[in-house]
Amino acid sequence: MMSEIGITAGKIWHYLDKNGEVTALKLKSALGITNTVLYMGIGWLAREGKISVVEYAKGYKILLKK
């Protein structure tokens, strides 16, 4: 499972690098992954200080830290 989470974190990072800020729902859809794996990947990147997660009215937006 750890390797799947790490691979997903890499996919999330590359998606954000190419496309910029995105909602969690759109990110999940674009990558074709489950909520569980999505949020584990987001947690991985957040722990490393590579992304910001911002709450908004309908959920969360994820963006790379500059």
N, C-alpha and C positions, 0 to 999 in steps of 0.2 A: 504494500500500500504506500509506503514512503516514496518509492520511486515514481508511482503514479502521481502523487501529490507534487513532487519536484518537477516532473515533466509538465504537469498542468500549470504550475507556477511559471515555468518558462513560456508556455503558450500564452498565458495571460499577459506577461511582461511584453512579449513581442507584439501581441494584439494592441496593447495600449501604446506602445512605441510607434506603431504604424497609424493607428486610428485616433489616438487621443482619448480624452475623457469619455467614459461610457457608463451606462447603468449596469447594475449587476444582472438584471434580467436580460438585457441585450447581450452582455458578455456570455452568459450561460447559453443563450440561443446560438450565438456566433460560433462558439467552440463546441457545441453539442455535448455538453457535460451535465452531470447531475448537480443539484444544489449542494450536496455534501462535498463533492470534489471541488466545486467552484469555491466554496467558502474556506475549505482547507487550503487551497492554492492562494487565495487572497490573504489568509492568515499568515502563510509562509512569507509572502512578499511584504506584508505589513511588519512582521517581526524583524525582517532584514532592513526595514526602513526604506524600501524602494517604492512604495505606493502610499497614497493618501486615500482614505475612505471617508466620504462626506455624505451625511444623511440629508435627504431632501424629502419633500412631501410624499412621494410615492415609493421610496426605498432608499437605495444607496448609489452613489456615483463613485467610480474608482478612477484614479488618475495617477500617473507616474510623478514622483517627486523630482524636481529639477535640481 
